[in-house]
Amino acid sequence: MQKYELLFIVPAKFTETELSGEADKIKAVVTAAGASVAESHDLGRRKLAYPIKNVRNGNYFLFFIESEQAAIAKLNEMLRLSTDILRHLITVRDPKITKIPSFAEEEMRRERQEAAPPVRPQQPPPQQAPLMPAKEKLSMEELDKKLDEILTDDIL
């Protein structure tokens, strides 16, 4: 027996009590295909990335199933023909993954990262070069002489 993950989306038109009934229907489909459900997780309601069959929100479910490889093809076909499921995906289970994060935890983590500004080390402001090169200071008499030279040169 090999371990698989079954992720499927049910339209959000169902109430909470109807959702548990829909999950039970899918469990019955899984067992009818010759597999067994080891764990089941309700991952909650989410807005879909794009509308599927004019549905914009869906309830996500994750089942961990154990089955032979031949039964997976039969299960895949049965789920594809089901009208209660918008989309489904069956993959081989990764044994390294032990905890299933909920969508709410992921959203809160993402919001915290977006809300906090990136931390940058404090750097001193760069030194600005003076606009004009520094010259030695002139006395008032020297300044008067230079002005007189400039004015007389322009007039002549």
VENVENPE-V670043 format. One line per field, one symbol per residue. phi: phi as a letter, one per 20 degrees, with the letter a starting at -180 (. if undefined). psi: psi as a letter, one per 20 degrees, with the letter a starting at -180 (. if undefined). burial: # if it has 24 or more other C-alpha atoms within 12 Angstrom, else .. Layout:
phi = ???
psi = ???
burial = ???
//
This chain:
phi = .decdddbddgffeefffffffffffffffffeodceebcceenebfffbfclmddcbdeccdeccaefffffffgffffefeedfbbbdcffeffedddfeffffffffffffffffecffcffffefffcffdffdefffffffffffffffff
psi = qqprpopqppqjiqrghhghhghhghhhgghhijrqogqppoiapqpqhqpolkpiqqppqpppqprqhhhgggggghhhipiipgqqpprppoihohpoqqhggggggghhhhhpqppqqpqqqqppqqhqqprqqqrhghggghgggghhhhh.
burial = ..##########......#..##..##.##..#####..######............##########...##..##.##....#######..................................................................
//
